[in-house]
């Protein structure tokens, strides 16, 4: 079990066949032609059967077809709205300090029953770098990275300042991600 | 008579600016050339067009907040930069041996996957600039598959932000080994096709062989590292010379060239892709189970479950996030084998939660300074393959 140094074979001597060049062109055409025919046949077959997954090429016809995202995917950060309709966030400000791009601004307040909540929660979508450190810092699992990657671009930067209303998402919609971070990231067995 | 005519011709040297945004130089770099006909007489390189103040950024945040910035150094192989930085901080903290073995193995896997992705990008782009578009498409597809693997682990293709001080951000997803097997089978087919299209291709050989060569002694004195140094015949690889992570426990070959020209660099890189696949497969076989984070709340945030149950864990969680990990006073340098060469982080801590100085040793900075030496005396068109095989990454070189 060790690493060994090994000389690469540099002495590529071209045979007469290869030096003729025309034959090499033909060989290249066979390789690329095989790809062409395979892609053509598989695309045709998937079109006939209506199964886009059977297509041999990597291309996704985007607006009609959506890519399958892995569970770990980090999209737009969203706030969790608990089942009772209130924000889960307690305005502790950890995400604000954990953010390396400094894109979060929170003003906290207190409800009549004594629980804290964010009065304003501003996330600047133009500054966010989607690193996921806010999610890691949040002690309440109130901010999570969702699979949402659409509508992140605007014509005006001022429209990319997301307030609380734009960020809050019901908990049941974020179940997949919440389950993932509990299972794979911050689980006790990982420590 | 003929000679006399020749002397009459105006043969002044021509001054040519190549770049900063030249379509054939993938990266913003400016070459200042003096040409005699088509021969390069003098060449100067100007870098710094992508300077973003990485080192200053790091000094303004906590130790953990530097990870997203390290992603953006060599953006083709972000997990390697993460690993290099994490190893340097762990050395400062003195917890290098306490990182769980599973984390070490997963770090090795991520390093090698990103090495593959980087070589695919480099070789693909190099052939693209020499006119071989189809070969580029094949390697980009192979890279896409590799990046899908990385994405399924980290959550992002380029800006992985995966490694943490004392552990990892998340565990491997379920069924990762099976997916790696599937992807590697496809990647081997693409590798073979790329090899068939190019290695014995006369045009490719004419462009690559005996261009941009550098001697063994010059390569050492220019502080070359990585594939370019090994192509010149020097047996130096950080993975073997100073083994880190799990490289002691795996079996792999390090390809060595002889003359140090572009063709040797190409062959070394092609072979390294195969060896990286070997390393990943061995690591997945040996992958131990267990925790992925260090069991030390002052280094790595405790689990959320603990944070909600125990007061101390919650305090550590808040203190680690707000003040940063408390790193003792001192300095450390850790070298790792990046894709282009030795990626090293030199960190100085004055105690406290922020790095006092965070200096990165980028491999392509040393490589780029020698490009004038390698291209002088050759033709103008030889600059393109030489520059491709140097693999300048602006984000890393200019920081």
Interface residues (C-beta under 8 A of the other chain):
Chain A: X1 X2 X3 X4 X5 X6 X7 X8 X9 X10 X12 X14 X18 X19 X21 X24 X27 X28 X31 X32 X35 X58 X70 X71 X72 X73 X74 X92 X94 X97 X98 X100 X101 X129 X130 X131 X132 X133 X136 X137 X139 X141 X145 X181 X182 X184 X185 X186 X187 X188 X189 X190 X191
Chain B: X61 X64 X65 X66 X67 X68 X69 X134 X138 X141 X144 X148 X151 X152 X153 X154 X155 X156 X159 X161 X167 X169 X170 X171 X173 X193 X196 X197 X199 X200 X201 X202 X205 X235 X237 X239 X240 X247 X248 X249 X250 X251 X252 X253 X254 X255 X256 X257 X258 X259 X263 X264 X267 X268 X271 X291 X292 X293 X294 X295 X300 X301 X302 X303 X304 X305 X306 X307 X308 X314 X317 X318 X321 X322
